Amino acid sequence: MNKIIILIVASLLITACSIKEPRLSFGKKCVEKDNQVVYSYIWIWDKMVGLTANEATCELIEKN
């Protein structure tokens, strides 16, 4: 039951975002911003722009 509620709330949040063609990506991916590596397991990205986060950048966390 909790999963259904979470999916409904997530769908509502996605429809309210400013991204023209939103897409979801699951799995750990990382992106480097301001000399820091930011990671997430769920990414909301624009189909027209593309997803800048990837799995290879996550290796920078392990090196530090």
CHARMM-style PDB file with segment names, atoms N, HN, CA, C and O in Angstrom:
ATOM      1  N   MET     1       0.824  -1.192   0.000  1.00  0.00      PROA
ATOM      2  CA  MET     1       0.000   0.000   0.000  1.00  0.00      PROA
ATOM      3  C   MET     1       0.872   1.260   0.000  1.00  0.00      PROA
ATOM      4  O   MET     1       0.561   2.242  -0.674  1.00  0.00      PROA
ATOM      5  N   ASN     2       1.973   1.217   0.770  1.00  0.00      PROA
ATOM      6  HN  ASN     2       2.226   0.419   1.318  1.00  0.00      PROA
ATOM      7  CA  ASN     2       2.878   2.366   0.814  1.00  0.00      PROA
ATOM      8  C   ASN     2       3.488   2.657  -0.549  1.00  0.00      PROA
ATOM      9  O   ASN     2       3.656   3.819  -0.921  1.00  0.00      PROA
ATOM     10  N   LYS     3       3.815   1.621  -1.287  1.00  0.00      PROA
ATOM     11  HN  LYS     3       3.679   0.677  -0.985  1.00  0.00      PROA
ATOM     12  CA  LYS     3       4.431   1.811  -2.604  1.00  0.00      PROA
ATOM     13  C   LYS     3       3.464   2.489  -3.569  1.00  0.00      PROA
ATOM     14  O   LYS     3       3.871   3.314  -4.387  1.00  0.00      PROA
ATOM     15  N   ILE     4       2.202   2.142  -3.470  1.00  0.00      PROA
ATOM     16  HN  ILE     4       1.872   1.472  -2.806  1.00  0.00      PROA
ATOM     17  CA  ILE     4       1.208   2.762  -4.349  1.00  0.00      PROA
ATOM     18  C   ILE     4       1.078   4.246  -4.033  1.00  0.00      PROA
ATOM     19  O   ILE     4       1.003   5.072  -4.943  1.00  0.00      PROA
ATOM     20  N   ILE     5       1.050   4.581  -2.768  1.00  0.00      PROA
ATOM     21  HN  ILE     5       1.110   3.910  -2.029  1.00  0.00      PROA
ATOM     22  CA  ILE     5       0.952   5.986  -2.359  1.00  0.00      PROA
ATOM     23  C   ILE     5       2.182   6.765  -2.798  1.00  0.00      PROA
ATOM     24  O   ILE     5       2.073   7.898  -3.267  1.00  0.00      PROA
ATOM     25  N   ILE     6       3.338   6.162  -2.647  1.00  0.00      PROA
ATOM     26  HN  ILE     6       3.426   5.242  -2.266  1.00  0.00      PROA
ATOM     27  CA  ILE     6       4.583   6.819  -3.054  1.00  0.00      PROA
ATOM     28  C   ILE     6       4.579   7.061  -4.562  1.00  0.00      PROA
ATOM     29  O   ILE     6       4.991   8.130  -5.012  1.00  0.00      PROA
ATOM     30  N   LEU     7       4.125   6.095  -5.343  1.00  0.00      PROA
ATOM     31  HN  LEU     7       3.790   5.226  -4.977  1.00  0.00      PROA
ATOM     32  CA  LEU     7       4.072   6.269  -6.797  1.00  0.00      PROA
ATOM     33  C   LEU     7       3.103   7.366  -7.196  1.00  0.00      PROA
ATOM     34  O   LEU     7       3.380   8.126  -8.123  1.00  0.00      PROA
ATOM     35  N   ILE     8       1.975   7.462  -6.515  1.00  0.00      PROA
ATOM     36  HN  ILE     8       1.749   6.844  -5.761  1.00  0.00      PROA
ATOM     37  CA  ILE     8       1.006   8.514  -6.825  1.00  0.00      PROA
ATOM     38  C   ILE     8       1.578   9.886  -6.508  1.00  0.00      PROA
ATOM     39  O   ILE     8       1.434  10.818  -7.299  1.00  0.00      PROA
ATOM     40  N   VAL     9       2.224  10.014  -5.361  1.00  0.00      PROA
ATOM     41  HN  VAL     9       2.340   9.256  -4.719  1.00  0.00      PROA
ATOM     42  CA  VAL     9       2.816  11.300  -4.968  1.00  0.00      PROA
ATOM     43  C   VAL     9       3.949  11.660  -5.917  1.00  0.00      PROA
ATOM     44  O   VAL     9       4.071  12.819  -6.315  1.00  0.00      PROA
ATOM     45  N   ALA    10       4.773  10.701  -6.283  1.00  0.00      PROA
ATOM     46  HN  ALA    10       4.675   9.760  -5.959  1.00  0.00      PROA
ATOM     47  CA  ALA    10       5.871  10.966  -7.213  1.00  0.00      PROA
ATOM     48  C   ALA    10       5.342  11.402  -8.575  1.00  0.00      PROA
ATOM     49  O   ALA    10       5.913  12.289  -9.210  1.00  0.00      PROA
ATOM     50  N   SER    11       4.269  10.791  -9.017  1.00  0.00      PROA
ATOM     51  HN  SER    11       3.805  10.071  -8.501  1.00  0.00      PROA
ATOM     52  CA  SER    11       3.675  11.183 -10.298  1.00  0.00      PROA
ATOM     53  C   SER    11       3.164  12.614 -10.257  1.00  0.00      PROA
ATOM     54  O   SER    11       3.320  13.361 -11.222  1.00  0.00      PROA
ATOM     55  N   LEU    12       2.557  12.992  -9.149  1.00  0.00      PROA
ATOM     56  HN  LEU    12       2.430  12.385  -8.365  1.00  0.00      PROA
ATOM     57  CA  LEU    12       2.081  14.362  -9.007  1.00  0.00      PROA
ATOM     58  C   LEU    12       3.230  15.356  -8.999  1.00  0.00      PROA
ATOM     59  O   LEU    12       3.118  16.442  -9.569  1.00  0.00      PROA
ATOM     60  N   LEU    13       4.327  14.995  -8.362  1.00  0.00      PROA
ATOM     61  HN  LEU    13       4.418  14.113  -7.899  1.00  0.00      PROA
ATOM     62  CA  LEU    13       5.487  15.881  -8.323  1.00  0.00      PROA
ATOM     63  C   LEU    13       6.117  16.036  -9.699  1.00  0.00      PROA
ATOM     64  O   LEU    13       6.576  17.122 -10.052  1.00  0.00      PROA
ATOM     65  N   ILE    14       6.141  14.970 -10.469  1.00  0.00      PROA
ATOM     66  HN  ILE    14       5.769  14.088 -10.182  1.00  0.00      PROA
ATOM     67  CA  ILE    14       6.730  15.027 -11.802  1.00  0.00      PROA
ATOM     68  C   ILE    14       5.895  15.908 -12.719  1.00  0.00      PROA
ATOM     69  O   ILE    14       6.446  16.646 -13.537  1.00  0.00      PROA
ATOM     70  N   THR    15       4.586  15.843 -12.596  1.00  0.00      PROA
ATOM     71  HN  THR    15       4.138  15.244 -11.932  1.00  0.00      PROA
ATOM     72  CA  THR    15       3.741  16.646 -13.468  1.00  0.00      PROA
ATOM     73  C   THR    15       3.853  18.127 -13.156  1.00  0.00      PROA
ATOM     74  O   THR    15       3.538  18.962 -14.004  1.00  0.00      PROA
ATOM     75  N   ALA    16       4.295  18.465 -11.956  1.00  0.00      PROA
ATOM     76  HN  ALA    16       4.551  17.787 -11.267  1.00  0.00      PROA
ATOM     77  CA  ALA    16       4.403  19.867 -11.568  1.00  0.00      PROA
ATOM     78  C   ALA    16       5.783  20.455 -11.844  1.00  0.00      PROA
ATOM     79  O   ALA    16       5.988  21.650 -11.629  1.00  0.00      PROA
ATOM     80  N   CYS    17       6.724  19.656 -12.310  1.00  0.00      PROA
ATOM     81  HN  CYS    17       6.557  18.686 -12.484  1.00  0.00      PROA
ATOM     82  CA  CYS    17       8.064  20.188 -12.534  1.00  0.00      PROA
ATOM     83  C   CYS    17       8.126  20.940 -13.861  1.00  0.00      PROA
ATOM     84  O   CYS    17       7.252  20.785 -14.715  1.00  0.00      PROA
ATOM     85  N   SER    18       9.154  21.745 -14.022  1.00  0.00      PROA
ATOM     86  HN  SER    18       9.863  21.871 -13.328  1.00  0.00      PROA
ATOM     87  CA  SER    18       9.270  22.610 -15.191  1.00  0.00      PROA
ATOM     88  C   SER    18       9.927  21.926 -16.392  1.00  0.00      PROA
ATOM     89  O   SER    18      10.148  22.569 -17.418  1.00  0.00      PROA
ATOM     90  N   ILE    19      10.233  20.668 -16.283  1.00  0.00      PROA
ATOM     91  HN  ILE    19      10.054  20.145 -15.449  1.00  0.00      PROA
ATOM     92  CA  ILE    19      10.845  19.937 -17.387  1.00  0.00      PROA
ATOM     93  C   ILE    19       9.770  19.630 -18.424  1.00  0.00      PROA
ATOM     94  O   ILE    19       8.691  19.138 -18.092  1.00  0.00      PROA
ATOM     95  N   LYS    20      10.080  19.928 -19.683  1.00  0.00      PROA
ATOM     96  HN  LYS    20      10.956  20.328 -19.952  1.00  0.00      PROA
ATOM     97  CA  LYS    20       9.103  19.758 -20.753  1.00  0.00      PROA
ATOM     98  C   LYS    20       8.752  18.289 -20.992  1.00  0.00      PROA
ATOM     99  O   LYS    20       7.574  17.940 -21.070  1.00  0.00      PROA
ATOM    100  N   GLU    21       9.765  17.428 -21.110  1.00  0.00      PROA
ATOM    101  HN  GLU    21      10.722  17.712 -21.047  1.00  0.00      PROA
ATOM    102  CA  GLU    21       9.538  16.002 -21.327  1.00  0.00      PROA
ATOM    103  C   GLU    21      10.306  15.223 -20.263  1.00  0.00      PROA
ATOM    104  O   GLU    21      11.418  14.762 -20.521  1.00  0.00      PROA
ATOM    105  N   PRO    22       9.722  15.067 -19.060  1.00  0.00      PROA
ATOM    106  CA  PRO    22      10.438  14.419 -17.974  1.00  0.00      PROA
ATOM    107  C   PRO    22      10.592  12.914 -18.178  1.00  0.00      PROA
ATOM    108  O   PRO    22       9.708  12.248 -18.716  1.00  0.00      PROA
ATOM    109  N   ARG    23      11.708  12.410 -17.746  1.00  0.00      PROA
ATOM    110  HN  ARG    23      12.427  12.951 -17.309  1.00  0.00      PROA
ATOM    111  CA  ARG    23      11.989  10.979 -17.765  1.00  0.00      PROA
ATOM    112  C   ARG    23      12.566  10.602 -16.405  1.00  0.00      PROA
ATOM    113  O   ARG    23      13.167  11.433 -15.725  1.00  0.00      PROA
ATOM    114  N   LEU    24      12.381   9.358 -16.017  1.00  0.00      PROA
ATOM    115  HN  LEU    24      11.892   8.682 -16.570  1.00  0.00      PROA
ATOM    116  CA  LEU    24      12.933   8.836 -14.771  1.00  0.00      PROA
ATOM    117  C   LEU    24      14.038   7.852 -15.091  1.00  0.00      PROA
ATOM    118  O   LEU    24      13.949   7.090 -16.053  1.00  0.00      PROA
ATOM    119  N   SER    25      15.072   7.876 -14.282  1.00  0.00      PROA
ATOM    120  HN  SER    25      15.144   8.496 -13.501  1.00  0.00      PROA
ATOM    121  CA  SER    25      16.150   6.917 -14.404  1.00  0.00      PROA
ATOM    122  C   SER    25      16.433   6.359 -13.015  1.00  0.00      PROA
ATOM    123  O   SER    25      16.614   7.114 -12.060  1.00  0.00      PROA
ATOM    124  N   PHE    26      16.471   5.034 -12.910  1.00  0.00      PROA
ATOM    125  HN  PHE    26      16.325   4.421 -13.686  1.00  0.00      PROA
ATOM    126  CA  PHE    26      16.713   4.384 -11.627  1.00  0.00      PROA
ATOM    127  C   PHE    26      18.099   3.763 -11.617  1.00  0.00      PROA
ATOM    128  O   PHE    26      18.628   3.380 -12.661  1.00  0.00      PROA
ATOM    129  N   GLY    27      18.679   3.668 -10.438  1.00  0.00      PROA
ATOM    130  HN  GLY    27      18.249   3.979  -9.591  1.00  0.00      PROA
ATOM    131  CA  GLY    27      20.017   3.120 -10.270  1.00  0.00      PROA
ATOM    132  C   GLY    27      20.973   4.208  -9.836  1.00  0.00      PROA
ATOM    133  O   GLY    27      20.763   5.383 -10.137  1.00  0.00      PROA
ATOM    134  N   LYS    28      22.016   3.825  -9.135  1.00  0.00      PROA
ATOM    135  HN  LYS    28      22.186   2.871  -8.891  1.00  0.00      PROA
ATOM    136  CA  LYS    28      22.964   4.815  -8.621  1.00  0.00      PROA
ATOM    137  C   LYS    28      23.754   5.436  -9.761  1.00  0.00      PROA
ATOM    138  O   LYS    28      24.443   4.748 -10.515  1.00  0.00      PROA
ATOM    139  N   LYS    29      23.639   6.744  -9.867  1.00  0.00      PROA
ATOM    140  HN  LYS    29      23.080   7.303  -9.255  1.00  0.00      PROA
ATOM    141  CA  LYS    29      24.394   7.519 -10.844  1.00  0.00      PROA
ATOM    142  C   LYS    29      24.933   8.757 -10.142  1.00  0.00      PROA
ATOM    143  O   LYS    29      24.351   9.235  -9.168  1.00  0.00      PROA
ATOM    144  N   CYS    30      26.040   9.265 -10.641  1.00  0.00      PROA
ATOM    145  HN  CYS    30      26.513   8.876 -11.432  1.00  0.00      PROA
ATOM    146  CA  CYS    30      26.703  10.392 -10.001  1.00  0.00      PROA
ATOM    147  C   CYS    30      26.987  11.491 -11.019  1.00  0.00      PROA
ATOM    148  O   CYS    30      27.095  11.239 -12.219  1.00  0.00      PROA
ATOM    149  N   VAL    31      27.103  12.704 -10.513  1.00  0.00      PROA
ATOM    150  HN  VAL    31      27.016  12.909  -9.539  1.00  0.00      PROA
ATOM    151  CA  VAL    31      27.481  13.844 -11.338  1.00  0.00      PROA
ATOM    152  C   VAL    31      28.409  14.714 -10.500  1.00  0.00      PROA
ATOM    153  O   VAL    31      28.232  14.826  -9.287  1.00  0.00      PROA
ATOM    154  N   GLU    32      29.396  15.328 -11.143  1.00  0.00      PROA
ATOM    155  HN  GLU    32      29.539  15.237 -12.129  1.00  0.00      PROA
ATOM    156  CA  GLU    32      30.349  16.174 -10.435  1.00  0.00      PROA
ATOM    157  C   GLU    32      29.925  17.632 -10.571  1.00  0.00      PROA
ATOM    158  O   GLU    32      29.765  18.147 -11.678  1.00  0.00      PROA
ATOM    159  N   LYS    33      29.743  18.296  -9.410  1.00  0.00      PROA
ATOM    160  HN  LYS    33      29.872  17.878  -8.511  1.00  0.00      PROA
ATOM    161  CA  LYS    33      29.369  19.712  -9.378  1.00  0.00      PROA
ATOM    162  C   LYS    33      30.208  20.416  -8.323  1.00  0.00      PROA
ATOM    163  O   LYS    33      30.288  19.969  -7.178  1.00  0.00      PROA
ATOM    164  N   ASP    34      30.827  21.511  -8.712  1.00  0.00      PROA
ATOM    165  HN  ASP    34      30.763  21.874  -9.642  1.00  0.00      PROA
ATOM    166  CA  ASP    34      31.621  22.332  -7.782  1.00  0.00      PROA
ATOM    167  C   ASP    34      32.619  21.499  -6.984  1.00  0.00      PROA
ATOM    168  O   ASP    34      32.694  21.618  -5.761  1.00  0.00      PROA
ATOM    169  N   ASN    35      33.379  20.660  -7.670  1.00  0.00      PROA
ATOM    170  HN  ASN    35      33.318  20.562  -8.663  1.00  0.00      PROA
ATOM    171  CA  ASN    35      34.413  19.822  -7.061  1.00  0.00      PROA
ATOM    172  C   ASN    35      33.860  18.834  -6.046  1.00  0.00      PROA
ATOM    173  O   ASN    35      34.597  18.370  -5.176  1.00  0.00      PROA
ATOM    174  N   GLN    36      32.578  18.504  -6.139  1.00  0.00      PROA
ATOM    175  HN  GLN    36      31.980  18.881  -6.846  1.00  0.00      PROA
ATOM    176  CA  GLN    36      31.961  17.493  -5.287  1.00  0.00      PROA
ATOM    177  C   GLN    36      31.207  16.518  -6.178  1.00  0.00      PROA
ATOM    178  O   GLN    36      30.726  16.880  -7.252  1.00  0.00      PROA
ATOM    179  N   VAL    37      31.112  15.288  -5.720  1.00  0.00      PROA
ATOM    180  HN  VAL    37      31.502  14.994  -4.848  1.00  0.00      PROA
ATOM    181  CA  VAL    37      30.366  14.281  -6.456  1.00  0.00      PROA
ATOM    182  C   VAL    37      29.016  14.106  -5.768  1.00  0.00      PROA
ATOM    183  O   VAL    37      28.946  13.796  -4.579  1.00  0.00      PROA
ATOM    184  N   VAL    38      27.957  14.308  -6.526  1.00  0.00      PROA
ATOM    185  HN  VAL    38      28.013  14.561  -7.492  1.00  0.00      PROA
ATOM    186  CA  VAL    38      26.598  14.179  -6.026  1.00  0.00      PROA
ATOM    187  C   VAL    38      26.015  12.898  -6.609  1.00  0.00      PROA
ATOM    188  O   VAL    38      26.139  12.646  -7.807  1.00  0.00      PROA
ATOM    189  N   TYR    39      25.369  12.077  -5.751  1.00  0.00      PROA
ATOM    190  HN  TYR    39      25.268  12.282  -4.777  1.00  0.00      PROA
ATOM    191  CA  TYR    39      24.791  10.849  -6.274  1.00  0.00      PROA
ATOM    192  C   TYR    39      23.347  10.696  -5.818  1.00  0.00      PROA
ATOM    193  O   TYR    39      22.919  11.266  -4.814  1.00  0.00      PROA
ATOM    194  N   SER    40      22.613   9.899  -6.600  1.00  0.00      PROA
ATOM    195  HN  SER    40      22.961   9.437  -7.415  1.00  0.00      PROA
ATOM    196  CA  SER    40      21.221   9.607  -6.289  1.00  0.00      PROA
ATOM    197  C   SER    40      20.867   8.285  -6.933  1.00  0.00      PROA
ATOM    198  O   SER    40      21.542   7.829  -7.856  1.00  0.00      PROA
ATOM    199  N   TYR    41      19.809   7.675  -6.443  1.00  0.00      PROA
ATOM    200  HN  TYR    41      19.261   8.045  -5.694  1.00  0.00      PROA
ATOM    201  CA  TYR    41      19.327   6.425  -7.015  1.00  0.00      PROA
ATOM    202  C   TYR    41      18.142   6.651  -7.945  1.00  0.00      PROA
ATOM    203  O   TYR    41      17.775   5.759  -8.709  1.00  0.00      PROA
ATOM    204  N   ILE    42      17.540   7.840  -7.886  1.00  0.00      PROA
ATOM    205  HN  ILE    42      17.838   8.565  -7.265  1.00  0.00      PROA
ATOM    206  CA  ILE    42      16.434   8.204  -8.769  1.00  0.00      PROA
ATOM    207  C   ILE    42      16.738   9.568  -9.376  1.00  0.00      PROA
ATOM    208  O   ILE    42      16.973  10.535  -8.651  1.00  0.00      PROA
ATOM    209  N   TRP    43      16.735   9.646 -10.709  1.00  0.00      PROA
ATOM    210  HN  TRP    43      16.544   8.860 -11.298  1.00  0.00      PROA
ATOM    211  CA  TRP    43      17.023  10.895 -11.406  1.00  0.00      PROA
ATOM    212  C   TRP    43      15.833  11.278 -12.276  1.00  0.00      PROA
ATOM    213  O   TRP    43      15.298  10.442 -13.004  1.00  0.00      PROA
ATOM    214  N   ILE    44      15.423  12.532 -12.202  1.00  0.00      PROA
ATOM    215  HN  ILE    44      15.858  13.211 -11.611  1.00  0.00      PROA
ATOM    216  CA  ILE    44      14.416  13.086 -13.102  1.00  0.00      PROA
ATOM    217  C   ILE    44      15.159  13.979 -14.079  1.00  0.00      PROA
ATOM    218  O   ILE    44      15.827  14.927 -13.667  1.00  0.00      PROA
ATOM    219  N   TRP    45      15.052  13.688 -15.366  1.00  0.00      PROA
ATOM    220  HN  TRP    45      14.509  12.917 -15.701  1.00  0.00      PROA
ATOM    221  CA  TRP    45      15.817  14.417 -16.362  1.00  0.00      PROA
ATOM    222  C   TRP    45      14.957  14.729 -17.575  1.00  0.00      PROA
ATOM    223  O   TRP    45      13.912  14.116 -17.790  1.00  0.00      PROA
ATOM    224  N   ASP    46      15.413  15.687 -18.358  1.00  0.00      PROA
ATOM    225  HN  ASP    46      16.263  16.185 -18.184  1.00  0.00      PROA
ATOM    226  CA  ASP    46      14.708  16.133 -19.554  1.00  0.00      PROA
ATOM    227  C   ASP    46      15.184  15.320 -20.753  1.00  0.00      PROA
ATOM    228  O   ASP    46      16.385  15.194 -20.988  1.00  0.00      PROA
ATOM    229  N   LYS    47      14.247  14.774 -21.503  1.00  0.00      PROA
ATOM    230  HN  LYS    47      13.270  14.876 -21.312  1.00  0.00      PROA
ATOM    231  CA  LYS    47      14.583  13.961 -22.665  1.00  0.00      PROA
ATOM    232  C   LYS    47      15.351  14.764 -23.708  1.00  0.00      PROA
ATOM    233  O   LYS    47      16.232  14.224 -24.377  1.00  0.00      PROA
ATOM    234  N   MET    48      15.032  16.030 -23.852  1.00  0.00      PROA
ATOM    235  HN  MET    48      14.316  16.469 -23.309  1.00  0.00      PROA
ATOM    236  CA  MET    48      15.677  16.871 -24.857  1.00  0.00      PROA
ATOM    237  C   MET    48      17.131  17.193 -24.492  1.00  0.00      PROA
ATOM    238  O   MET    48      17.976  17.311 -25.379  1.00  0.00      PROA
ATOM    239  N   VAL    49      17.427  17.335 -23.202  1.00  0.00      PROA
ATOM    240  HN  VAL    49      16.741  17.239 -22.482  1.00  0.00      PROA
ATOM    241  CA  VAL    49      18.770  17.694 -22.741  1.00  0.00      PROA
ATOM    242  C   VAL    49      19.631  16.455 -22.530  1.00  0.00      PROA
ATOM    243  O   VAL    49      20.815  16.461 -22.865  1.00  0.00      PROA
ATOM    244  N   GLY    50      19.060  15.414 -21.988  1.00  0.00      PROA
ATOM    245  HN  GLY    50      18.098  15.409 -21.716  1.00  0.00      PROA
ATOM    246  CA  GLY    50      19.797  14.198 -21.697  1.00  0.00      PROA
ATOM    247  C   GLY    50      20.208  14.148 -20.237  1.00  0.00      PROA
ATOM    248  O   GLY    50      20.180  15.159 -19.536  1.00  0.00      PROA
ATOM    249  N   LEU    51      20.578  12.993 -19.799  1.00  0.00      PROA
ATOM    250  HN  LEU    51      20.600  12.171 -20.368  1.00  0.00      PROA
ATOM    251  CA  LEU    51      20.994  12.773 -18.411  1.00  0.00      PROA
ATOM    252  C   LEU    51      22.497  12.961 -18.308  1.00  0.00      PROA
ATOM    253  O   LEU    51      23.261  12.269 -18.981  1.00  0.00      PROA
ATOM    254  N   THR    52      22.921  13.894 -17.469  1.00  0.00      PROA
ATOM    255  HN  THR    52      22.300  14.455 -16.923  1.00  0.00      PROA
ATOM    256  CA  THR    52      24.350  14.166 -17.325  1.00  0.00      PROA
ATOM    257  C   THR    52      25.012  13.245 -16.307  1.00  0.00      PROA
ATOM    258  O   THR    52      26.235  13.099 -16.315  1.00  0.00      PROA
ATOM    259  N   ALA    53      24.240  12.634 -15.447  1.00  0.00      PROA
ATOM    260  HN  ALA    53      23.248  12.753 -15.440  1.00  0.00      PROA
ATOM    261  CA  ALA    53      24.793  11.725 -14.435  1.00  0.00      PROA
ATOM    262  C   ALA    53      25.062  10.366 -15.061  1.00  0.00      PROA
ATOM    263  O   ALA    53      24.345   9.933 -15.963  1.00  0.00      PROA
ATOM    264  N   ASN    54      26.120   9.684 -14.566  1.00  0.00      PROA
ATOM    265  HN  ASN    54      26.703  10.035 -13.834  1.00  0.00      PROA
ATOM    266  CA  ASN    54      26.427   8.351 -15.060  1.00  0.00      PROA
ATOM    267  C   ASN    54      27.089   7.532 -13.957  1.00  0.00      PROA
ATOM    268  O   ASN    54      27.454   8.064 -12.909  1.00  0.00      PROA
ATOM    269  N   GLU    55      27.237   6.255 -14.201  1.00  0.00      PROA
ATOM    270  HN  GLU    55      26.941   5.823 -15.053  1.00  0.00      PROA
ATOM    271  CA  GLU    55      27.808   5.345 -13.204  1.00  0.00      PROA
ATOM    272  C   GLU    55      29.321   5.503 -13.095  1.00  0.00      PROA
ATOM    273  O   GLU    55      29.886   5.261 -12.029  1.00  0.00      PROA
ATOM    274  N   ALA    56      29.979   5.899 -14.162  1.00  0.00      PROA
ATOM    275  HN  ALA    56      29.520   6.095 -15.029  1.00  0.00      PROA
ATOM    276  CA  ALA    56      31.438   6.012 -14.158  1.00  0.00      PROA
ATOM    277  C   ALA    56      31.917   7.108 -13.209  1.00  0.00      PROA
ATOM    278  O   ALA    56      32.989   6.983 -12.617  1.00  0.00      PROA
ATOM    279  N   THR    57      31.148   8.167 -13.058  1.00  0.00      PROA
ATOM    280  HN  THR    57      30.277   8.268 -13.539  1.00  0.00      PROA
ATOM    281  CA  THR    57      31.532   9.255 -12.166  1.00  0.00      PROA
ATOM    282  C   THR    57      31.510   8.806 -10.712  1.00  0.00      PROA
ATOM    283  O   THR    57      32.191   9.401  -9.878  1.00  0.00      PROA
ATOM    284  N   CYS    58      30.748   7.780 -10.394  1.00  0.00      PROA
ATOM    285  HN  CYS    58      30.194   7.296 -11.073  1.00  0.00      PROA
ATOM    286  CA  CYS    58      30.673   7.280  -9.017  1.00  0.00      PROA
ATOM    287  C   CYS    58      32.020   6.718  -8.552  1.00  0.00      PROA
ATOM    288  O   CYS    58      32.269   6.622  -7.350  1.00  0.00      PROA
ATOM    289  N   GLU    59      32.870   6.354  -9.477  1.00  0.00      PROA
ATOM    290  HN  GLU    59      32.668   6.432 -10.454  1.00  0.00      PROA
ATOM    291  CA  GLU    59      34.188   5.846  -9.100  1.00  0.00      PROA
ATOM    292  C   GLU    59      35.035   6.918  -8.423  1.00  0.00      PROA
ATOM    293  O   GLU    59      35.968   6.589  -7.691  1.00  0.00      PROA
ATOM    294  N   LEU    60      34.729   8.191  -8.652  1.00  0.00      PROA
ATOM    295  HN  LEU    60      33.971   8.458  -9.247  1.00  0.00      PROA
ATOM    296  CA  LEU    60      35.472   9.270  -8.005  1.00  0.00      PROA
ATOM    297  C   LEU    60      35.221   9.285  -6.503  1.00  0.00      PROA
ATOM    298  O   LEU    60      36.077   9.738  -5.743  1.00  0.00      PROA
ATOM    299  N   ILE    61      34.064   8.798  -6.062  1.00  0.00      PROA
ATOM    300  HN  ILE    61      33.369   8.431  -6.679  1.00  0.00      PROA
ATOM    301  CA  ILE    61      33.766   8.728  -4.621  1.00  0.00      PROA
ATOM    302  C   ILE    61      34.691   7.716  -3.953  1.00  0.00      PROA
ATOM    303  O   ILE    61      35.213   7.967  -2.867  1.00  0.00      PROA
ATOM    304  N   GLU    62      34.893   6.571  -4.604  1.00  0.00      PROA
ATOM    305  HN  GLU    62      34.469   6.366  -5.486  1.00  0.00      PROA
ATOM    306  CA  GLU    62      35.711   5.515  -4.037  1.00  0.00      PROA
ATOM    307  C   GLU    62      37.187   5.900  -3.972  1.00  0.00      PROA
ATOM    308  O   GLU    62      37.914   5.398  -3.115  1.00  0.00      PROA
ATOM    309  N   LYS    63      37.639   6.775  -4.859  1.00  0.00      PROA
ATOM    310  HN  LYS    63      37.049   7.182  -5.556  1.00  0.00      PROA
ATOM    311  CA  LYS    63      39.040   7.175  -4.873  1.00  0.00      PROA
ATOM    312  C   LYS    63      39.376   8.113  -3.731  1.00  0.00      PROA
ATOM    313  O   LYS    63      40.526   8.162  -3.296  1.00  0.00      PROA
ATOM    314  N   ASN    64      38.387   8.867  -3.230  1.00  0.00      PROA
ATOM    315  HN  ASN    64      37.453   8.827  -3.584  1.00  0.00      PROA
ATOM    316  CA  ASN    64      38.639   9.837  -2.158  1.00  0.00      PROA
ATOM    317  C   ASN    64      38.620   9.206  -0.819  1.00  0.00      PROA
ATOM    318  OT1 ASN    64      38.815   9.888   0.188  1.00  0.00      PROA
TER     319      ASN     64
END
